[in-house]
Every structure is written in C-alpha cells, then in structure tokens.
Amino acid sequence: MLTARRSLILLLFCMPLCSLTQPVTIKFAHLSTNSGLSQSNVTCILQDRAGFLWFGTQNGLNRYDGYQFIIFRNDPKDSTVFPTII
C-alpha cells in the first residue's frame, strides 16, 4: 500500500512537468541538382564551425549556406584552388 501511494504521489508530481515540454518540430529540405548541387551522388557530408554544409561529390566540393550552393572544382593545372578556400 505504501509503495502504491508513493507511486501515485510521484506520478501526480511529474504530470505537470510533462505538460511543459515543447513539441519537437523538425524542418527538412531536400537538396538536389535542381537546388544547385553539382551532382546527385554525394559521397560525404560535413558541417563546419561556421554552419556551412559541405557536400563531396565526384564533380566537386559543394558548400551550402542554407540558401545557395557554391561549387569548388579541382583544376589540376592550378595548384592554388583548394589551399585558398580551406
């Protein structure tokens, strides 16, 4: 009887806390070549400290800022392409 009473008191105490939680809403957008991605086959994804999303593809490195893509492509003739942006 004492255990049931404690459980009831604990339940009544915790119920108001459950009603104070905010509903979780997740916003998700599909990114594709129509959005500016250089290729639909993405091999890796990374988010940097500044919040940019980086997508690695066979057609280049894509940086997404939440609005648009900037594509960095390797040029074997130009050795300064990637050291200046990374």
Contact map, one row per residue, 1 for C-alpha under 8 A:
11111000000000000000000000000000000000000000000000000000000000000000000000000000000000
11111100000000000000000000000000000000000000000000000000000000000000000000000000000000
11111110000000000000000000000000000000000000000000000000000000000000000000000000000000
11111111000000000000000000000000000000000000000000000000000000000000000000000000000000
11111111100000000000000000000000000000000000000000000000000000000000000000000000000000
01111111110000000000000000000000000000000000000000000000000000000000000000000000000000
00111111111000000000000000000000000000000000000000000000000000000000000000000000000000
00011111111100000000000000000000000000000000000000000000000000000000000000000000000000
00001111111110000000000000000000000000000000000000000000000000000000000000000000000000
00000111111111000000000000000000000000000000000000000000000000000000000000000000000000
00000011111111100000000000000000000000000000000000000000000000000000000000000000000000
00000001111111110000000000000000000000000000000000000000000000000000000000000000000000
00000000111111111000000000000000000000000000000000000000000000000000000000000000000000
00000000011111111100000000000000000000000000000000000000000000000000000000000000000000
00000000001111111110000000000000000000000000000000000000000000000000000000000000000000
00000000000111111111000000000000000000000000000000000000000000000000000000000000000000
00000000000011111111100000000000000000000000000000000000000000000000000000000000000000
00000000000001111111100000000000000000000000000000000000000000000000000000000000000000
00000000000000111111100000000000000000000000000000000000000000000000000000000000000000
00000000000000011111110000000000000000000000000000000000000000000000000000000000000000
00000000000000001111111000000000000000000000000000000000000000000000000000000000000000
00000000000000000001111100000000000000000000000000000000000000000000000000000000000000
00000000000000000000111110000000000000000000000000000000000000000000000000000000000000
00000000000000000000011111000000000000000000000000000000000000000000000000000000000000
00000000000000000000001111100000000000000000000000000000000000000000000000000000000000
00000000000000000000000111110000000000000000000000000000000000000000000000000000000000
00000000000000000000000011111000000000000000000000000000000000000000000000000000000000
00000000000000000000000001111100000000000000000000000000000000000000000000000000000000
00000000000000000000000000111110000000000000000000000000000000000000000000000000000000
00000000000000000000000000011111000000000000000000000000000000000000000000000000000000
00000000000000000000000000001111111010000000000000000000000000000000000000000000000000
00000000000000000000000000000111111110110000000000000000000000000000000000000000000000
00000000000000000000000000000011111111110000000000000000000000000000000000000000000000
00000000000000000000000000000011111110000000000000000000000000000000000000000000000000
00000000000000000000000000000011111110000000000000000000000000000001100000000000000000
00000000000000000000000000000001111111000000000000000000000000000001100000000000000000
00000000000000000000000000000011111111110000000000000000000001000000101000000000000000
00000000000000000000000000000000100111110000000000000000101101000000001000000000000000
00000000000000000000000000000001100011111100000000000000111000000000000000000000000000
00000000000000000000000000000001100011111100000000000000100000000000000000000000000000
00000000000000000000000000000000000000111110000000000000110000000000000000000000000000
00000000000000000000000000000000000000111111100000000011110000000000000000000000000000
00000000000000000000000000000000000000001111100000000011110000000000000000000000000000
00000000000000000000000000000000000000000111110000000011100000000000000000000000000000
00000000000000000000000000000000000000000111111000001111000000000000000000000000000000
00000000000000000000000000000000000000000001111100001110000000000000000000000000000000
00000000000000000000000000000000000000000000111110111100000000000000000000000000000000
00000000000000000000000000000000000000000000011111111100000000000000000000000000000000
00000000000000000000000000000000000000000000001111110000000000000000000000000000000000
00000000000000000000000000000000000000000000000111110000000000000000000000000000000000
00000000000000000000000000000000000000000000001111111000000000001000000000000000000000
00000000000000000000000000000000000000000000001111111100000000111100000000000000000000
00000000000000000000000000000000000000000000111100111110000000111000000000000000000000
00000000000000000000000000000000000000000000111100011111000011110000000000000000000000
00000000000000000000000000000000000000000111110000001111100011110000000000000000000000
00000000000000000000000000000000000000000111100000000111110111000000000000000000000000
00000000000000000000000000000000000001111111000000000011111111000000000000000000000000
00000000000000000000000000000000000000101110000000000001111100000000000000000000000000
00000000000000000000000000000000000001100000000000000000111110000000000010000000000000
00000000000000000000000000000000000001000000000000000001111111000000001111000000000000
00000000000000000000000000000000000000000000000000000111101111100000001110000000000000
00000000000000000000000000000000000011000000000000000111100111110000111100000000000000
00000000000000000000000000000000000000000000000000011110000011111000111100000000000000
00000000000000000000000000000000000000000000000000011110000001111111110000000000000000
00000000000000000000000000000000000000000000000000111000000000111111100000000000000000
00000000000000000000000000000000000000000000000000010000000000011111000000000000000000
00000000000000000000000000000000000000000000000000000000000000011111100000000000000000
00000000000000000000000000000000001100000000000000000000000000011111110000000000000000
00000000000000000000000000000000001110000000000000000000000001111011111000000000000000
00000000000000000000000000000000000000000000000000000000000001110001111100000000000000
00000000000000000000000000000000000011000000000000000000000111100000111110000000000000
00000000000000000000000000000000000000000000000000000000000111100000011111000000010000
00000000000000000000000000000000000000000000000000000000001110000000001111100000000000
00000000000000000000000000000000000000000000000000000000000100000000000111110000110000
00000000000000000000000000000000000000000000000000000000000000000000000011111110100000
00000000000000000000000000000000000000000000000000000000000000000000000001111110000000
00000000000000000000000000000000000000000000000000000000000000000000000000111110000000
00000000000000000000000000000000000000000000000000000000000000000000000000111111100000
00000000000000000000000000000000000000000000000000000000000000000000000000111111111000
00000000000000000000000000000000000000000000000000000000000000000000000000000111111100
00000000000000000000000000000000000000000000000000000000000000000000000001100111111110
00000000000000000000000000000000000000000000000000000000000000000000000101000011111111
00000000000000000000000000000000000000000000000000000000000000000000000000000011111111
00000000000000000000000000000000000000000000000000000000000000000000000000000001111111
00000000000000000000000000000000000000000000000000000000000000000000000000000000111111
00000000000000000000000000000000000000000000000000000000000000000000000000000000011111
